[in-house]
Amino acid sequence: MTSTPELRTASRTLAPDATEITTALVVISRDGRAHPMQEAFVRHDAFQCGYCTPAQIMSAVALLAERRAKTDEDIREFMSGNLCRCAAYPNIVAAIREVADIGGTDARV
């Protein structure tokens, strides 16, 4: 958990029984290197303004961890709850496909 009272309270409200809460920052900093999904997002320009990027990356990592990225249609369906104002959807699918194709199922969290 976090050290500030405000964040502890929010964390307990959102996930009262959780012993660990994973964020995009945890995914990037676990071993000091970017997660393969984050690297793929950069290579494929899968973000523009960056507003939706943390949620897109967290969902993409979960998608691969659950081994549900068999087709691009599977990826689009799983990611459909994440809205991107900049319409980077084709690039997001391409980034996820790249990591899925190299066997990326490690959520590293």
C-alpha positions as CSV (number, residue, x, y, z in Angstrom):
1,M,0.0,0.0,0.0
2,T,1.0,3.6,-0.3
3,S,2.3,5.8,2.5
4,T,0.0,8.8,2.2
5,P,-3.4,8.6,4.0
6,E,-5.3,9.9,1.0
7,L,-4.0,7.1,-1.3
8,R,-4.4,4.4,1.3
9,T,-8.0,5.4,1.7
10,A,-8.6,5.4,-2.0
11,S,-6.9,2.0,-2.4
12,R,-8.9,0.4,0.4
13,T,-12.1,1.8,-1.1
14,L,-11.4,0.5,-4.6
15,A,-9.9,-2.8,-3.6
16,P,-10.5,-3.4,0.1
17,D,-9.3,-7.0,0.2
18,A,-6.3,-6.5,-2.1
19,T,-2.8,-7.1,-0.8
20,E,-1.3,-5.6,-3.9
21,I,-2.7,-3.1,-6.5
22,T,-1.1,-3.1,-9.9
23,T,-0.7,0.2,-11.8
24,A,0.9,1.1,-15.1
25,L,3.8,2.5,-13.1
26,V,4.3,-0.8,-11.3
27,V,4.4,-2.6,-14.7
28,I,7.1,-0.2,-16.0
29,S,9.2,-0.2,-12.9
30,R,9.2,-3.7,-11.5
31,D,12.7,-4.5,-12.7
32,G,13.7,-1.0,-13.8
33,R,12.9,-1.7,-17.5
34,A,9.8,-1.0,-19.6
35,H,7.4,-3.9,-20.0
36,P,7.5,-5.4,-23.6
37,M,3.9,-4.0,-24.1
38,Q,5.1,-0.5,-23.3
39,E,8.0,-0.9,-25.7
40,A,5.6,-2.1,-28.4
41,F,3.3,0.8,-27.8
42,V,6.2,3.2,-28.5
43,R,7.3,1.3,-31.6
44,H,3.8,1.2,-33.1
45,D,3.0,4.8,-32.0
46,A,0.0,3.3,-30.2
47,F,-0.6,6.5,-28.2
48,Q,-0.9,10.1,-29.2
49,C,-2.1,12.3,-26.5
50,G,-1.3,9.7,-23.8
51,Y,-4.6,10.2,-21.9
52,C,-5.8,6.6,-22.3
53,T,-2.3,4.9,-22.5
54,P,-2.2,3.6,-18.9
55,A,-5.6,1.9,-19.2
56,Q,-4.7,0.6,-22.6
57,I,-1.5,-0.9,-21.5
58,M,-3.0,-2.5,-18.3
59,S,-5.8,-4.0,-20.4
60,A,-3.4,-5.2,-23.0
61,V,-1.1,-6.9,-20.4
62,A,-4.2,-8.5,-18.8
63,L,-5.4,-9.7,-22.2
64,L,-2.0,-11.5,-22.9
65,A,-1.8,-12.8,-19.3
66,E,-5.3,-14.4,-19.8
67,R,-4.1,-15.8,-23.2
68,R,-7.1,-14.2,-25.0
69,A,-5.3,-12.6,-28.0
70,K,-5.8,-15.4,-30.5
71,T,-7.0,-13.1,-33.3
72,D,-7.1,-9.3,-34.0
73,E,-10.8,-9.5,-33.5
74,D,-10.2,-11.0,-30.0
75,I,-7.9,-8.1,-29.2
76,R,-10.4,-5.5,-30.5
77,E,-13.2,-7.1,-28.5
78,F,-11.2,-7.3,-25.3
79,M,-10.0,-3.7,-25.6
80,S,-13.4,-2.3,-26.6
81,G,-14.0,-0.8,-23.2
82,N,-11.0,1.5,-23.5
83,L,-11.8,4.7,-25.4
84,C,-9.1,6.5,-27.3
85,R,-9.8,10.1,-28.3
86,C,-7.0,10.1,-30.9
87,A,-8.3,6.9,-32.7
88,A,-5.0,5.1,-32.4
89,Y,-6.9,1.8,-32.3
90,P,-5.1,0.1,-35.3
91,N,-1.7,1.0,-33.7
92,I,-2.8,-0.4,-30.4
93,V,-3.9,-3.7,-32.0
94,A,-0.6,-3.9,-33.9
95,A,1.4,-3.4,-30.6
96,I,-0.6,-6.0,-28.8
97,R,-0.3,-8.4,-31.8
98,E,3.5,-7.9,-31.8
99,V,3.8,-8.9,-28.2
100,A,1.4,-11.7,-28.5
101,D,3.2,-13.1,-31.5
102,I,6.5,-13.3,-29.5
103,G,4.7,-15.2,-26.7
104,G,4.3,-12.3,-24.4
105,T,2.1,-13.5,-21.6
106,D,4.2,-12.3,-18.7
107,A,2.2,-9.7,-16.8
108,R,5.4,-9.1,-14.7
109,V,3.3,-7.9,-11.8
